[in-house]
Amino acid sequence: MKNRVGLVLASLLLGVLTLGSTARAQRTERIVKADIPFDFVLGNEIFPAGRYSVVITSSGLLELHDSAGRVLANLLTHSVQGKADPDRPRLRFDSEGGQHILTQVWQQGDETGQQILRAKSPGLAVRKRSGRVQTAEMGSPR
């Protein structure tokens, strides 16, 4: 009886380990590398101008990496449809009060981009309706 329970537990453990490695292998990442020439806001943090990699996982998680590959931020995103496939990767920034806020990430040749989820600020909503938010798109280097 003990051998049978041990054998079943060992089989279950082996199955879980095998499925876990398979799930990791199926994880697809889309990477956009960019030289961002200005300080920008992502989530609740301000990042200095510099070279970054924006990684979007298949689960819609955005990771911001510095030039050394360290993860600086993790945020959730949702898919948005574009009017046309971009000819190169693009990062979209909204400008508010002198700050540039990263709001969307687009892959080359993909009509579906990723909108970064962020807490809605009542002040931001009022400024958007009044037209004081500017939007700029920046293509990333290849």
OpenMM code with the backbone's topology and positions (N, CA, C; nanometers):
from openmm import Vec3, app, unit

residues = "MET LYS ASN ARG VAL GLY LEU VAL LEU ALA SER LEU LEU LEU GLY VAL LEU THR LEU GLY SER THR ALA ARG ALA GLN ARG THR GLU ARG ILE VAL LYS ALA ASP ILE PRO PHE ASP PHE VAL LEU GLY ASN GLU ILE PHE PRO ALA GLY ARG TYR SER VAL VAL ILE THR SER SER GLY LEU LEU GLU LEU HIS ASP SER ALA GLY ARG VAL LEU ALA ASN LEU LEU THR HIS SER VAL GLN GLY LYS ALA ASP PRO ASP ARG PRO ARG LEU ARG PHE ASP SER GLU GLY GLY GLN HIS ILE LEU THR GLN VAL TRP GLN GLN GLY ASP GLU THR GLY GLN GLN ILE LEU ARG ALA LYS SER PRO GLY LEU ALA VAL ARG LYS ARG SER GLY ARG VAL GLN THR ALA GLU MET GLY SER PRO ARG".split()
positions = [
    Vec3(0.0827, -0.1192, 0.0000),
    Vec3(0.0000, 0.0000, 0.0000),
    Vec3(0.0874, 0.1261, 0.0000),
    Vec3(0.1948, 0.1283, 0.0839),
    Vec3(0.2832, 0.2440, 0.0889),
    Vec3(0.3547, 0.2625, -0.0447),
    Vec3(0.3946, 0.1521, -0.1069),
    Vec3(0.4622, 0.1606, -0.2363),
    Vec3(0.3709, 0.2194, -0.3422),
    Vec3(0.2465, 0.1803, -0.3379),
    Vec3(0.1505, 0.2287, -0.4372),
    Vec3(0.1274, 0.3798, -0.4200),
    Vec3(0.1112, 0.4259, -0.2973),
    Vec3(0.0921, 0.5696, -0.2700),
    Vec3(0.2167, 0.6457, -0.3127),
    Vec3(0.3330, 0.5934, -0.2816),
    Vec3(0.4587, 0.6580, -0.3205),
    Vec3(0.4723, 0.6663, -0.4719),
    Vec3(0.4345, 0.5583, -0.5402),
    Vec3(0.4420, 0.5553, -0.6859),
    Vec3(0.3464, 0.6579, -0.7483),
    Vec3(0.2256, 0.6680, -0.6924),
    Vec3(0.1280, 0.7658, -0.7433),
    Vec3(0.1792, 0.9081, -0.7199),
    Vec3(0.2334, 0.9365, -0.6019),
    Vec3(0.2857, 1.0704, -0.5728),
    Vec3(0.4041, 1.1038, -0.6633),
    Vec3(0.4917, 1.0081, -0.6843),
    Vec3(0.6069, 1.0304, -0.7723),
    Vec3(0.5608, 1.0575, -0.9152),
    Vec3(0.4603, 0.9844, -0.9613),
    Vec3(0.4072, 1.0059, -1.0958),
    Vec3(0.3446, 1.1447, -1.1093),
    Vec3(0.2688, 1.1855, -1.0088),
    Vec3(0.2075, 1.3183, -1.0109),
    Vec3(0.3136, 1.4279, -1.0120),
    Vec3(0.4167, 1.4119, -0.9305),
    Vec3(0.5241, 1.5097, -0.9252),
    Vec3(0.5947, 1.5199, -1.0594),
    Vec3(0.6229, 1.4086, -1.1206),
    Vec3(0.6872, 1.4064, -1.2512),
    Vec3(0.5993, 1.4734, -1.3559),
    Vec3(0.4694, 1.4481, -1.3513),
    Vec3(0.3759, 1.5106, -1.4453),
    Vec3(0.3714, 1.6615, -1.4294),
    Vec3(0.3691, 1.7086, -1.3046),
    Vec3(0.3658, 1.8532, -1.2787),
    Vec3(0.4940, 1.9184, -1.3289),
    Vec3(0.6073, 1.8572, -1.3022),
    Vec3(0.7350, 1.9121, -1.3483),
    Vec3(0.7415, 1.9165, -1.5006),
    Vec3(0.6930, 1.8144, -1.5666),
    Vec3(0.6936, 1.8101, -1.7122),
    Vec3(0.6027, 1.9176, -1.7699),
    Vec3(0.4821, 1.9336, -1.7155),
    Vec3(0.3897, 2.0354, -1.7635),
    Vec3(0.4421, 2.1754, -1.7372),
    Vec3(0.5073, 2.1950, -1.6238),
    Vec3(0.5639, 2.3261, -1.5911),
    Vec3(0.6702, 2.3676, -1.6909),
    Vec3(0.7575, 2.2763, -1.7302),
    Vec3(0.8607, 2.3110, -1.8278),
    Vec3(0.7995, 2.3330, -1.9657),
    Vec3(0.6943, 2.2618, -1.9995),
    Vec3(0.6262, 2.2811, -2.1269),
    Vec3(0.5598, 2.4177, -2.1307),
    Vec3(0.4960, 2.4586, -2.0222),
    Vec3(0.4295, 2.5887, -2.0170),
    Vec3(0.5320, 2.7008, -2.0327),
    Vec3(0.6468, 2.6884, -1.9708),
    Vec3(0.7505, 2.7891, -1.9845),
    Vec3(0.8018, 2.7945, -2.1277),
    Vec3(0.8164, 2.6811, -2.1918),
    Vec3(0.8666, 2.6763, -2.3281),
    Vec3(0.7684, 2.7398, -2.4258),
    Vec3(0.6377, 2.7372, -2.3962),
    Vec3(0.5371, 2.7935, -2.4851),
    Vec3(0.5189, 2.9434, -2.4647),
    Vec3(0.5769, 2.9985, -2.3604),
    Vec3(0.5642, 3.1406, -2.3325),
    Vec3(0.6331, 3.2190, -2.4440),
    Vec3(0.5571, 3.3000, -2.5134),
    Vec3(0.6159, 3.3802, -2.6200),
    Vec3(0.6314, 3.5228, -2.5712),
    Vec3(0.7394, 3.5827, -2.6104),
    Vec3(0.7652, 3.7206, -2.5734),
    Vec3(0.7855, 3.8029, -2.6991),
    Vec3(0.7317, 3.9207, -2.6970),
    Vec3(0.7536, 4.0163, -2.8050),
    Vec3(0.8357, 4.1297, -2.7464),
    Vec3(0.9460, 4.1628, -2.8108),
    Vec3(1.0393, 4.2602, -2.7559),
    Vec3(1.0514, 4.3798, -2.8499),
    Vec3(1.0406, 4.4988, -2.7931),
    Vec3(1.0659, 4.6231, -2.8653),
    Vec3(1.1817, 4.6915, -2.7947),
    Vec3(1.2900, 4.7163, -2.8692),
    Vec3(1.4057, 4.7876, -2.8145),
    Vec3(1.3980, 4.9314, -2.8608),
    Vec3(1.4258, 5.0241, -2.7686),
    Vec3(1.4122, 5.1656, -2.8039),
    Vec3(1.5123, 5.2509, -2.7276),
    Vec3(1.5612, 5.3545, -2.7974),
    Vec3(1.6356, 5.4625, -2.7332),
    Vec3(1.5337, 5.5722, -2.7081),
    Vec3(1.4967, 5.5914, -2.5843),
    Vec3(1.3945, 5.6909, -2.5504),
    Vec3(1.4675, 5.8195, -2.5114),
    Vec3(1.4467, 5.9277, -2.5878),
    Vec3(1.5272, 6.0492, -2.5693),
    Vec3(1.4784, 6.1443, -2.4593),
    Vec3(1.3815, 6.1023, -2.3806),
    Vec3(1.3275, 6.1885, -2.2758),
    Vec3(1.2894, 6.1043, -2.1553),
    Vec3(1.2802, 6.1684, -2.0383),
    Vec3(1.2290, 6.1000, -1.9199),
    Vec3(1.0839, 6.0633, -1.9467),
    Vec3(1.0386, 5.9509, -1.8897),
    Vec3(0.9007, 5.9082, -1.9140),
    Vec3(0.8439, 5.8390, -1.7911),
    Vec3(0.7122, 5.8325, -1.7886),
    Vec3(0.6389, 5.7704, -1.6780),
    Vec3(0.5861, 5.6360, -1.7252),
    Vec3(0.6029, 5.5354, -1.6410),
    Vec3(0.5437, 5.4044, -1.6642),
    Vec3(0.4924, 5.3562, -1.5294),
    Vec3(0.3614, 5.3346, -1.5216),
    Vec3(0.3027, 5.3000, -1.3920),
    Vec3(0.3103, 5.4211, -1.3011),
    Vec3(0.3688, 5.4040, -1.1842),
    Vec3(0.3832, 5.5139, -1.0885),
    Vec3(0.5271, 5.5621, -1.0790),
    Vec3(0.6106, 5.5247, -1.1748),
    Vec3(0.7517, 5.5595, -1.1680),
    Vec3(0.7951, 5.6426, -1.2872),
    Vec3(0.8961, 5.7257, -1.2650),
    Vec3(0.9561, 5.8046, -1.3714),
    Vec3(1.0913, 5.7413, -1.4037),
    Vec3(1.1158, 5.7210, -1.5327),
    Vec3(1.2406, 5.6608, -1.5784),
    Vec3(1.3175, 5.7622, -1.6619),
    Vec3(1.4503, 5.7639, -1.6476),
    Vec3(1.5300, 5.8604, -1.7246),
    Vec3(1.5408, 5.8194, -1.8707),
    Vec3(1.5743, 5.9162, -1.9548),
    Vec3(1.5991, 5.8871, -2.0958),
    Vec3(1.7062, 5.7791, -2.1040),
    Vec3(1.6968, 5.6947, -2.2048),
    Vec3(1.7978, 5.5902, -2.2194),
    Vec3(1.7522, 5.4773, -2.3088),
    Vec3(1.8315, 5.3702, -2.3090),
    Vec3(1.8049, 5.2526, -2.3920),
    Vec3(1.7286, 5.1507, -2.3086),
    Vec3(1.6117, 5.1086, -2.3602),
    Vec3(1.5253, 5.0155, -2.2886),
    Vec3(1.4759, 4.9060, -2.3830),
    Vec3(1.4342, 4.7974, -2.3221),
    Vec3(1.3614, 4.6922, -2.3940),
    Vec3(1.2256, 4.6795, -2.3273),
    Vec3(1.1215, 4.6794, -2.4096),
    Vec3(0.9853, 4.6590, -2.3604),
    Vec3(0.9451, 4.5194, -2.4049),
    Vec3(0.9168, 4.4332, -2.3083),
    Vec3(0.8841, 4.2941, -2.3361),
    Vec3(0.7370, 4.2720, -2.3035),
    Vec3(0.6630, 4.2199, -2.4012),
    Vec3(0.5226, 4.1835, -2.3803),
    Vec3(0.5147, 4.0318, -2.3847),
    Vec3(0.4664, 3.9718, -2.2773),
    Vec3(0.4521, 3.8263, -2.2739),
    Vec3(0.3170, 3.7867, -2.3319),
    Vec3(0.2999, 3.6585, -2.3579),
    Vec3(0.1744, 3.6102, -2.4156),
    Vec3(0.0568, 3.6324, -2.3211),
    Vec3(0.0831, 3.6485, -2.1932),
    Vec3(-0.0250, 3.6710, -2.0976),
    Vec3(-0.0613, 3.8191, -2.0847),
    Vec3(0.0034, 3.9058, -2.1656),
    Vec3(-0.0297, 4.0474, -2.1615),
    Vec3(0.0452, 4.1258, -2.0559),
    Vec3(0.1482, 4.0680, -1.9983),
    Vec3(0.2286, 4.1376, -1.8987),
    Vec3(0.3378, 4.2156, -1.9706),
    Vec3(0.3552, 4.3417, -1.9360),
    Vec3(0.4620, 4.4235, -1.9906),
    Vec3(0.5748, 4.4280, -1.8899),
    Vec3(0.6967, 4.4051, -1.9380),
    Vec3(0.8157, 4.4184, -1.8545),
    Vec3(0.9051, 4.5234, -1.9179),
    Vec3(0.9509, 4.6192, -1.8383),
    Vec3(1.0471, 4.7179, -1.8854),
    Vec3(1.1850, 4.6748, -1.8369),
    Vec3(1.2784, 4.6597, -1.9321),
    Vec3(1.4149, 4.6177, -1.9000),
    Vec3(1.5102, 4.7323, -1.9306),
    Vec3(1.6135, 4.7464, -1.8477),
    Vec3(1.7165, 4.8453, -1.8780),
    Vec3(1.8165, 4.7856, -1.9760),
    Vec3(1.9204, 4.8604, -2.0108),
    Vec3(2.0158, 4.8142, -2.1115),
    Vec3(2.0960, 4.6927, -2.0658),
    Vec3(2.1004, 4.6672, -1.9353),
    Vec3(2.1695, 4.5501, -1.8820),
    Vec3(2.0773, 4.4288, -1.8716),
    Vec3(1.9501, 4.4451, -1.9092),
    Vec3(1.8553, 4.3344, -1.9061),
    Vec3(1.7817, 4.3179, -1.7747),
    Vec3(1.8033, 4.4080, -1.6793),
    Vec3(1.7331, 4.4000, -1.5502),
    Vec3(1.5889, 4.4471, -1.5658),
    Vec3(1.4969, 4.3777, -1.5002),
    Vec3(1.3557, 4.4164, -1.5039),
    Vec3(1.3353, 4.5339, -1.4093),
    Vec3(1.2822, 4.6445, -1.4646),
    Vec3(1.2589, 4.7654, -1.3863),
    Vec3(1.1136, 4.7817, -1.3443),
    Vec3(1.0220, 4.7286, -1.4260),
    Vec3(0.8787, 4.7451, -1.3964),
    Vec3(0.7997, 4.6333, -1.4622),
    Vec3(0.6866, 4.5992, -1.4022),
    Vec3(0.5903, 4.5019, -1.4557),
    Vec3(0.4528, 4.5657, -1.4507),
    Vec3(0.3821, 4.5623, -1.5631),
    Vec3(0.2472, 4.6182, -1.5686),
    Vec3(0.1592, 4.5312, -1.6564),
    Vec3(0.0296, 4.5350, -1.6309),
    Vec3(-0.0656, 4.4618, -1.7140),
    Vec3(-0.1056, 4.5464, -1.8346),
    Vec3(-0.1369, 4.4789, -1.9440),
    Vec3(-0.1818, 4.5459, -2.0653),
    Vec3(-0.3068, 4.4755, -2.1179),
    Vec3(-0.3721, 4.5384, -2.2133),
    Vec3(-0.4794, 4.4708, -2.2871),
    Vec3(-0.4624, 4.5055, -2.4346),
    Vec3(-0.5167, 4.4233, -2.5205),
    Vec3(-0.5009, 4.4397, -2.6643),
    Vec3(-0.5864, 4.5542, -2.7170),
    Vec3(-0.5309, 4.6255, -2.8158),
    Vec3(-0.6043, 4.7298, -2.8867),
    Vec3(-0.5806, 4.7111, -3.0362),
    Vec3(-0.6807, 4.7429, -3.1154),
    Vec3(-0.6705, 4.7291, -3.2610),
    Vec3(-0.6239, 4.8597, -3.3226),
    Vec3(-0.5387, 4.8488, -3.4239),
    Vec3(-0.4920, 4.9657, -3.4965),
    Vec3(-0.5583, 4.9741, -3.6326),
    Vec3(-0.5377, 5.0858, -3.6996),
    Vec3(-0.5952, 5.1048, -3.8320),
    Vec3(-0.5111, 5.0370, -3.9389),
    Vec3(-0.3813, 5.0241, -3.9144),
    Vec3(-0.2921, 4.9618, -4.0124),
    Vec3(-0.1760, 4.8966, -3.9388),
    Vec3(-0.1126, 4.8012, -4.0048),
    Vec3(0.0049, 4.7372, -3.9458),
    Vec3(0.1203, 4.8367, -3.9477),
    Vec3(0.1838, 4.8606, -3.8331),
    Vec3(0.2980, 4.9517, -3.8342),
    Vec3(0.4159, 4.8904, -3.9108),
    Vec3(0.4893, 4.9752, -3.9824),
    Vec3(0.6034, 4.9265, -4.0599),
    Vec3(0.7266, 4.9037, -3.9737),
    Vec3(0.7193, 4.9457, -3.8475),
    Vec3(0.8264, 4.9208, -3.7504),
    Vec3(0.7662, 4.9256, -3.6101),
    Vec3(0.8368, 4.8723, -3.5118),
    Vec3(0.7821, 4.8773, -3.3755),
    Vec3(0.7618, 5.0227, -3.3317),
    Vec3(0.6595, 5.0457, -3.2500),
    Vec3(0.6305, 5.1812, -3.2041),
    Vec3(0.5944, 5.1811, -3.0562),
    Vec3(0.6367, 5.2869, -2.9889),
    Vec3(0.5941, 5.3149, -2.8528),
    Vec3(0.5138, 5.4432, -2.8593),
    Vec3(0.3986, 5.4440, -2.7955),
    Vec3(0.3145, 5.5638, -2.7949),
    Vec3(0.3210, 5.6265, -2.6566),
    Vec3(0.3463, 5.7557, -2.6542),
    Vec3(0.3529, 5.8320, -2.5300),
    Vec3(0.2479, 5.9404, -2.5331),
    Vec3(0.1766, 5.9599, -2.4225),
    Vec3(0.0884, 6.0745, -2.4060),
    Vec3(0.1651, 6.1758, -2.3226),
    Vec3(0.1541, 6.3018, -2.3583),
    Vec3(0.2234, 6.4077, -2.2867),
    Vec3(0.1231, 6.4819, -2.2006),
    Vec3(0.1522, 6.4883, -2.0733),
    Vec3(0.0621, 6.5546, -1.9786),
    Vec3(0.1443, 6.6327, -1.8778),
    Vec3(0.1231, 6.7616, -1.8714),
    Vec3(0.1924, 6.8441, -1.7732),
    Vec3(0.3434, 6.8351, -1.7841),
    Vec3(0.3955, 6.8250, -1.9043),
    Vec3(0.5396, 6.8183, -1.9237),
    Vec3(0.5982, 6.6790, -1.9054),
    Vec3(0.5157, 6.5805, -1.8747),
    Vec3(0.5641, 6.4431, -1.8590),
    Vec3(0.5176, 6.3588, -1.9768),
    Vec3(0.6013, 6.2639, -2.0159),
    Vec3(0.5676, 6.1696, -2.1229),
    Vec3(0.5290, 6.0375, -2.0575),
    Vec3(0.4089, 5.9897, -2.0873),
    Vec3(0.3563, 5.8679, -2.0253),
    Vec3(0.3459, 5.7600, -2.1325),
    Vec3(0.4172, 5.6486, -2.1119),
    Vec3(0.4100, 5.5371, -2.2066),
    Vec3(0.2719, 5.4740, -2.1957),
    Vec3(0.1976, 5.4726, -2.3085),
    Vec3(0.0600, 5.4235, -2.3041),
    Vec3(0.0346, 5.3029, -2.3937),
    Vec3(0.1135, 5.2873, -2.5037),
    Vec3(0.0908, 5.1752, -2.5944),
    Vec3(0.2226, 5.1254, -2.6514),
    Vec3(0.2221, 4.9947, -2.6849),
    Vec3(0.3365, 4.9302, -2.7488),
    Vec3(0.2841, 4.8562, -2.8712),
    Vec3(0.3499, 4.8776, -2.9864),
    Vec3(0.3090, 4.8154, -3.1122),
    Vec3(0.4269, 4.7402, -3.1716),
    Vec3(0.4039, 4.6180, -3.2137),
    Vec3(0.5037, 4.5360, -3.2824),
    Vec3(0.4999, 4.5639, -3.4316),
    Vec3(0.6115, 4.5467, -3.4979),
    Vec3(0.6180, 4.5630, -3.6426),
    Vec3(0.5270, 4.4614, -3.7107),
    Vec3(0.4442, 4.5086, -3.8042),
    Vec3(0.3591, 4.4207, -3.8823),
    Vec3(0.2420, 4.3601, -3.8075),
    Vec3(0.2113, 4.4100, -3.6887),
    Vec3(0.1015, 4.3551, -3.6093),
    Vec3(-0.0045, 4.4627, -3.5909),
    Vec3(-0.1260, 4.4378, -3.6360),
    Vec3(-0.2317, 4.5381, -3.6229),
    Vec3(-0.2909, 4.5426, -3.4822),
    Vec3(-0.2464, 4.4531, -3.3942),
    Vec3(-0.2909, 4.4532, -3.2552),
    Vec3(-0.1764, 4.5015, -3.1669),
    Vec3(-0.2019, 4.6081, -3.0932),
    Vec3(-0.1025, 4.6620, -3.0004),
    Vec3(-0.1429, 4.6319, -2.8576),
    Vec3(-0.0622, 4.6786, -2.7645),
    Vec3(-0.0900, 4.6589, -2.6227),
    Vec3(-0.1071, 4.7936, -2.5554),
    Vec3(-0.2223, 4.8132, -2.4919),
    Vec3(-0.2528, 4.9329, -2.4147),
    Vec3(-0.2137, 4.9059, -2.2701),
    Vec3(-0.1369, 4.9943, -2.2116),
    Vec3(-0.0923, 4.9772, -2.0730),
    Vec3(-0.2044, 5.0202, -1.9801),
    Vec3(-0.2403, 4.9319, -1.8887),
    Vec3(-0.3454, 4.9631, -1.7921),
    Vec3(-0.2867, 5.0509, -1.6833),
    Vec3(-0.3591, 5.1550, -1.6491),
    Vec3(-0.3149, 5.2405, -1.5395),
    Vec3(-0.4356, 5.2943, -1.4660),
    Vec3(-0.4128, 5.3298, -1.3422),
    Vec3(-0.5219, 5.3809, -1.2602),
    Vec3(-0.5724, 5.5105, -1.3211),
    Vec3(-0.7018, 5.5245, -1.3259),
    Vec3(-0.7593, 5.6459, -1.3820),
    Vec3(-0.7542, 5.7565, -1.2782),
    Vec3(-0.6998, 5.8665, -1.3198),
    Vec3(-0.6932, 5.9845, -1.2355),
    Vec3(-0.8027, 6.0806, -1.2802),
    Vec3(-0.8835, 6.1321, -1.1888),
    Vec3(-0.9881, 6.2254, -1.2305),
    Vec3(-0.9301, 6.3461, -1.3041),
    Vec3(-0.8144, 6.3943, -1.2607),
    Vec3(-0.7518, 6.5090, -1.3258),
    Vec3(-0.7140, 6.4775, -1.4687),
    Vec3(-0.6633, 6.3579, -1.4942),
    Vec3(-0.6241, 6.3183, -1.6286),
    Vec3(-0.7465, 6.3109, -1.7189),
    Vec3(-0.8558, 6.2568, -1.6688),
    Vec3(-0.9772, 6.2450, -1.7496),
    Vec3(-1.0281, 6.3831, -1.7901),
    Vec3(-1.0232, 6.4783, -1.6987),
    Vec3(-1.0678, 6.6142, -1.7292),
    Vec3(-0.9765, 6.6757, -1.8349),
    Vec3(-0.8453, 6.6581, -1.8194),
    Vec3(-0.7517, 6.7155, -1.9160),
    Vec3(-0.7678, 6.6510, -2.0527),
    Vec3(-0.7978, 6.5207, -2.0583),
    Vec3(-0.8163, 6.4558, -2.1879),
    Vec3(-0.9379, 6.5149, -2.2580),
    Vec3(-1.0450, 6.5371, -2.1837),
    Vec3(-1.1652, 6.5935, -2.2451),
    Vec3(-1.1431, 6.7376, -2.2885),
    Vec3(-1.0560, 6.8097, -2.2160),
    Vec3(-1.0328, 6.9493, -2.2521),
    Vec3(-0.9287, 6.9634, -2.3616),
    Vec3(-0.8663, 6.8522, -2.4026),
    Vec3(-0.7724, 6.8555, -2.5133),
    Vec3(-0.6308, 6.8926, -2.4746),
    Vec3(-0.5953, 6.8892, -2.3490),
    Vec3(-0.4614, 6.9276, -2.3063),
    Vec3(-0.3611, 6.8129, -2.3062),
    Vec3(-0.4028, 6.6945, -2.3423),
    Vec3(-0.3103, 6.5816, -2.3493),
    Vec3(-0.2646, 6.5675, -2.4934),
    Vec3(-0.1340, 6.5668, -2.5140),
    Vec3(-0.0781, 6.5492, -2.6479),
    Vec3(-0.0276, 6.4071, -2.6607),
    Vec3(-0.0334, 6.3549, -2.7805),
    Vec3(0.0119, 6.2188, -2.8059),
    Vec3(0.1236, 6.2222, -2.9078),
    Vec3(0.2272, 6.1426, -2.8822),
    Vec3(0.3386, 6.1311, -2.9764),
    Vec3(0.3733, 5.9844, -2.9916),
    Vec3(0.4115, 5.9464, -3.1117),
    Vec3(0.4571, 5.8099, -3.1350),
    Vec3(0.6035, 5.8136, -3.1698),
    Vec3(0.6759, 5.7162, -3.1181),
    Vec3(0.8171, 5.7075, -3.1460),
    Vec3(0.8479, 5.5696, -3.1974),
    Vec3(0.9063, 5.5602, -3.3139),
    Vec3(0.9494, 5.4308, -3.3653),
    Vec3(1.0757, 5.3881, -3.2941),
    Vec3(1.0962, 5.2598, -3.2794),
    Vec3(1.2158, 5.2121, -3.2120),
    Vec3(1.3224, 5.1753, -3.3137),
    Vec3(1.4498, 5.1811, -3.2728),
    Vec3(1.5555, 5.1436, -3.3655),
    Vec3(1.5516, 4.9954, -3.3939),
    Vec3(1.5978, 4.9566, -3.5077),
    Vec3(1.5965, 4.8135, -3.5429),
    Vec3(1.7181, 4.7448, -3.4920),
] * unit.nanometer
topology = app.Topology()
chain = topology.addChain("A")
for resn in residues:
    res = topology.addResidue(resn, chain)
    for name in ("N", "CA", "C"):
        topology.addAtom(name, app.Element.getBySymbol(name[0]), res)
